[in-house]
Amino acid sequence: MNIKRIRFYGLTDLGNYWNENRVNTLLNKADDDLSMDDMLELNEIRKIMKYFKPELKNTQKYKDKLKSCREKLYKNFPQIDDSNINSYFEKITFKKYYTDFFEVIEKMKRYKKLSSKGFNNLTHSSDFSIVYIMSCKELLNTWGQAIYLYLEANPMYIPIVLNKYINSEGFNSDWYLPKSIDNTDNLKNLAEIYVDFPGANINVLENIAQAPNFNNCRLDDYLKYKAKKKVDHFNEQLFDKNSGIKHTTIVYFSDDVEWFKVKEHDSESEIIISRKWIDNNLDYPTLLNNFIYLFGLTDVKFRSGLVSLKSQETAIESLIHNWTTNSYRNNRVFEEEFALQQMLMQSYYYELLRHNIRIEQICEWFFNTYIPEEFNIKGFRFNAPSSDSKYLEKCRNLFSEIDNIIRQFNLFSSLGNIDQDLLNFSSTPVDISNVKSLIPNKYVYANKKDGKVVIYYLFSDQCFTGLAVKYNSKNFLEAIQNYKLKYSKIDEIDKAELDYLIQHHVVFNENDKLSLNIKYVKILREIYDHGEFEPNWYMSEEMTPVLVAMEEDNLIRYGNTLLSEPELDFYYYTCNSKKFTNGLDLRNKYSHSNSTLSEKENESNFYIVLIVLVQLIIRINGELCWYDEQKLYKDDKN
C-alpha cells in the first residue's frame, strides 16, 4: 500500500506535505510496528512543525505533539554500529528519508560507535551517496579519511566536495567538509585526480580552470591550464560534430537611409546606418552623442545597455550555463548586445577613418579641450595613442589612460579639483568601485533581502503559481493589472507571497480588494529592468517622500559611485579578474610585456577597450553636467 508521507523540503517549497491525521496515526502506532520509514517520518514532522505560525506554536497542543514525536523517535530508533548501519539503511524504502537517517544518528550522537568500517560498509549499498551525510558535521569528521580514500577510488563523486570552492551554488548552505579533506593538499590532490579522470564533466573542468584561490583551495596554474585544455578539446569535438543553427548580423553604412534601419531575413540581420548623417555631422560632440542616440550604447539617462541582469534570463538559461557564484552571468541578451556593440564600434571606427578621425582623438578632445572649456574644470589629461601604433600598443596605452582618468575623477570628486602634483606623488591604484559620484544618493538599488524578494514576487514567472494557472498570467503584476483580484479568492498556496507584498506596502488590501502601490511599483520596475533607479532625473519634492517610505519598508538602499553596480560588474568582467573567474581579463593581459595575442585578437580587444572608455566618458559627462547645473543654481540664489 502506498502511503503519502509527510516531507519538509524547505520553508517556501511547494513540495512540502503536512497531514495532521497522519501524525496522529504514527503517534498511536504500536512501537513494535514502527518501520524505519515511520521513525524517520517522525523526524520530518518535527522539522516541519518548527515553521508553524507563532499562534500555533504557542499552543499546548503543539508543544505536546512535538514532544511526543521526539520521545517516540528517540525511544524506538535502533542502536547503530559499524556492523549494522548498512542493514538499517537498506530498510528505508522512502528515498526522501535517506538524509533523515543520518541526521538522527548525528542528533542522537550514535556516531560515537562508528568508525571508517561503518562508512565502508555503507558504500556497498547501491542506494548510498555521500550527499546524504554532507549536513552531518560529526559524522563527516568521524569518516573523513575513509571518505577521502573513497573519493580517490571513485572520482565521479569528487565534485560534491570541490563545489564548496569551485561552485558554491552546488554546495548547500548546511553542508560541511571533513577536516581531513578541507585542506590545501588534499583538495588539490582530488582536483588533480578529477582533471585526469576520463569521465570528467566539462562543466566541472571549466569550474576548476576558473577557480579562485581562497581559503583552503589553492590550485596551481598548471592544473587549471590542464583543465582548460580538456574543456577546449571537448568543445572542438562537439562543434565539429554539430552544425547548429547560425544567425549572421551585418553592420554597414549607407547613403540610402536617413538614420538607422534594421532588416531581418531568415538567418541574417542587416543593420544599416546613415552615412549622410555622419558626413554632415562631423563635430566631436555629435560624434560622441551618436553612441547614445544612434548606437544605443547607453540610454538617454546614460545607463549602459551592456549589463547583465536577472530580468534578462530565461528559466532554462541558468541550467544551460555553467555559472557559479564567481561567474559573470553573461546571458543570451547580454552576449547579443555585447557582440552588436563591438560590431558597431568597429564599423564606426572605420567609417570615421574616411574623414581622418579616430575615436581615440575624440576621447582626447573630451578631456583636454571640452571639459575645461565647457565646465571650466582644469586638470583632466588624456594622451591618445598615435595613429601608427599597433593594436597591441593601443590597448596598453588606452588601459593606462583609463586608469589615469579614474584617478583624476576620483581626486575631483573627493577634493573638488585635480592636483597633478598630488596625482604624480601618489602611485596607489584606485579601484573604480571606490570612485564616488558627485551626485548624492545617485543610485537606488533593491535591498539585498526584502527588496529583492519583493521584486521576485512581482515580476517572476516562478511564483504565484495559483494565480498563473487561474488567470493565465506570466506573473503577479500582470494578474493584478488585468483582473480585479480579491484577497479572499487568492489560493492558499499564494497567500504567503501575497502577505509579504502587503506587509511591505507594495500591495494594498482594502475591504478585500487588492491594488498596487503604483509609486512603489514604478521604482521597483526600473530596478528590475535596469538594475538601478536614478532619482536625480525626477522632481525631488515628489520623489523624496516615496524613497523615504521605501527605505523604511526595507525595500531599497542607496549607492553613490560613478558607475552603477551593473556597470561596475561589466567593467570587472572585461578588464580584470577581481570579481569574476570567467571574465575577459583584458587589462591584466595588456599590463604584461610578454603578450602572445595575435594582432587580429588585439584589434578585437581594442574595440572592447574603446567601449569601456566611451561608457566612462558618458558617465563622467553626466556627472559634470549635474555639477555645473548645481553651481548655476547656487549662483542664481546668491
Secondary structure, DSSP 4 states (H G I P E B T S, - for coil): ------B---TT-TT-B--HHHHHHHHHS-GGG--HHHHHHHHHHHHHHTTS-HHHHTSHHHHHHHHHHHHHHHHHSPP--TTTHHHHHTT--SGGGHHHHHHHHHHTTGGGG--HHHHHHHTTSTT--GGGGTT-HHHHHHSHHHHHHHHHH-GGGHHHHHHHHH-GGGS-TT----TTTSSHHHHHHHHHHHHH-TT--HHHHHHHHT---BTTB---HHHHHHHHHHHHHHHHHHHHH------EEEEEEETT-SSEEEEE-SSEEEEEEEHHHHHH--SHHHHHHHHHHTS-SB-TT--BS----GGG--TTHHHHS---TTS----HHHHHHHHHHHHHHHHHHHHHHTTT--HHHHHHHIIIIIHHHHH--------PPPTTS-HHHHHHHHHHHHHHHHHHHHHHHHHSS--HHHHHH------GGGPBPSSTT-EEEE-TTHHHHHHHHHH-TTS-HHHHHHH--SSHHHHHHHS--BGGGS-HHHHHHHHHHHHTTSEEEETTEEEE-HHHHHHHHHHHHHS-B-GGGS-HHHHHHHHHHHHHTT-EEEE-BSS-HHHHHHHHHHH-SSS-TTS--HHHHHSSTT----HHHHHHHHHHHHHHHHHHHHHHHHHHHHHHHHHHHHHHH-
